[in-house]
């Protein structure tokens, strides 16, 4: 998954807005500043924004409709 899509799924912002965050040098991948928007994030990658870990937010379970 590309870094901008990953960060958007973490709730950092929209895919377009996180591109600005990346360009500002606020994102690290495995301890190194991200310089390219085309970086791929793997399952074992550690991504941080402003020194804080970014993790994909889990979706709440869907409610069953009572009918």
Protein Blocks (a to p, Z undefined) as FASTA:
>chain_A
ZZklmmmmnonacfklmmmmmmnopaceehiacfbfkbccdfkbccdeehiacddddddd
dddddZZ
